[in-house]
Amino acid sequence: MADKKKGGVGMEPLCCCEYENENGERSHILACCCDCQALDEACDRCVTCQGVPVSTMDRLLNTLADRCRLPSITGRGAVKVRLDVVTPVIVVPCSLLFASLGPLATVIAFLFMPIFVLVFYQVWRRQGNRRTSFFFAWGLTVCHHVLHGFPGASGRLSRSSSGNPGILRSGEGSHGNTPGKRMSSAAEPSLPNDARLYDQASGRPLDDGRQLFDKNSVETAVQIDHSDMDASAVKWVDSRPIRGGKLVTWCNSCSFKRPPRAGHCNICNACISVRDHHCVWIDHCVGANNHRAFLAAMVLFVWCGLYGSHLTLTSVCTPIMLYDWFLFPNDCRFLYQNFFTSMSFVAAAYTLMATAVMIVALLYQLILISQNLTSQELHTSMSRGLVRCGFFATSNVNNQGFVRNWLEFLLLPSRSASTKIPS
C-alpha cells in the first residue's frame, strides 16, 4: 500500500486518501495497519506474555498519530487528525451515555474516566512533556456536556488565562548556543530586541538590549559571568533551584539569567516571570500576567459546578426544604426510569466530582496567594526544609501580610518580582 520511493509526492498530486507520512513517503489511509514494525513487536510480546518496552510503545503511538487521517478534497491529500483533541470529544460523551444505563454502569464509567486521564498523563510525561491539547479539550468537552451555559464563560476565561503569562525569554532557537562557546557566523546577529544578557555581580544588562553580539568580540559578549551563589548564603524562599550547593540563576535552555521569582518551563520552553506552574488544563503556564484570570476561571468553575448540580439534583430528585430557604434532594428512587432523568443525574454527579477536585485546587491557590507565594517557590522550599505543615513557607521575604498580599494580587496589573532578593 505504501510507496517507499521518496520524492514521488512532489512529482504527482495526492488523491483525497493519500498523504505524506512522517518518513516523507507516499502512503494511503487504507494502509493504517500495514507495515508497522512497532505494532508487530507489541503484538508478539503480548502473545508471549512479555512486557512491551517503552520505546516500542512510543513508536507505536507516533505511528498511530501519523496514520490517523481523513479523506480531503482540498488537493493536498488526507488531513491528519489530532488524536489528543478528538479522543476527549469521543470518550467523554460515550462514557456519560454508558453511565446513564444504570447504577453499576455509572460506577464503572466514573472509575474509567479518571483512570483514562491518568494513563494518558503518564504516557504524556514519558514522551517528554510535549505540548498537548488533550486536557484542554477534555475540560471543554466536560463543560459542554455537564455545565450548560458555562462553556462560553469558560472559553473566554481560558483564553484570558492562556495569554502571555509573563515570558522573559524563550528557549526556542537557543539550544546549542552554550554560554562560553563562540557562536557560529549564522548566529552572530543580534537577538530579539527585548532580549538581554545580564552581569551576575551587578544584575545590570550588558548593553541596551539592541545589539548583544559584536562580530569582533562575540566570545567576550557570550562569556559573561554567570557563576551561581553559594547555597549556604541563601536564607530566603527562592523559585530558582539549588544544585551542587549553588543557587542556579542561569538558564541554559534560554541563555538567560533568571531574575528572582522566575522559573523555566520545559513544556513552554521559556522562562516565566513569577511562574506558578504549568497548567495542563489550559495548556499554558500560569505566571505574573495571567494568574488573576486563572484564579477567576477556577472560582467561576466552582460556582457554576455547585449551582448547576444543585439545580439538577433538586429537579430529578424530590426535594425537601431545609431551614425554610434551602432545597435538598431527598427522594432519588426514580433516577434511571428514563433516559433524560438518568443523563441529568449522571451529568450532575460528574459535575460534583470535578467541582470537588477544583475546590481542592482553589483552596491550594488561596493559601499560596495569601502568603504571596507561588507553587514553584513552595516546591523548592520543601526541598530545602523551609515549609511548615506542608503549605506554609518560612523565610518568605515576599510575604507582606494577608491583606496587602491580596490587595497587590487583585489591584496590580501583574504580580511583581521581589526587590528584596539578590539577583
Secondary structure as UniProt FT lines:
FT   TURN            6..7
FT   HELIX           8..11
FT   TURN            16..17
FT   STRAND          18..20
FT   TURN            22..23
FT   STRAND          26..28
FT   HELIX           29..31
FT   TURN            32..33
FT   HELIX           37..47
FT   TURN            48..49
FT   HELIX           54..67
FT   STRAND          69..70
FT   STRAND          79..80
FT   HELIX           83..99
FT   TURN            100..101
FT   HELIX           103..126
FT   TURN            127..128
FT   HELIX           134..146
FT   TURN            148..149
FT   HELIX           150..161
FT   STRAND          167..170
FT   TURN            172..176
FT   TURN            179..180
FT   HELIX           185..187
FT   TURN            193..194
FT   TURN            200..202
FT   TURN            215..216
FT   HELIX           218..222
FT   STRAND          229..230
FT   HELIX           231..233
FT   STRAND          242..243
FT   TURN            244..245
FT   STRAND          246..247
FT   STRAND          250..251
FT   TURN            252..255
FT   STRAND          256..257
FT   TURN            260..261
FT   STRAND          263..265
FT   TURN            266..269
FT   STRAND          270..272
FT   TURN            273..274
FT   STRAND          277..279
FT   TURN            280..283
FT   STRAND          284..286
FT   TURN            288..290
FT   HELIX           291..316
FT   STRAND          318..322
FT   TURN            323..325
FT   STRAND          326..331
FT   TURN            333..336
FT   HELIX           339..370
FT   TURN            371..372
FT   HELIX           375..384
FT   STRAND          387..388
FT   TURN            389..391
FT   STRAND          392..393
FT   TURN            397..398
FT   HELIX           402..411
//
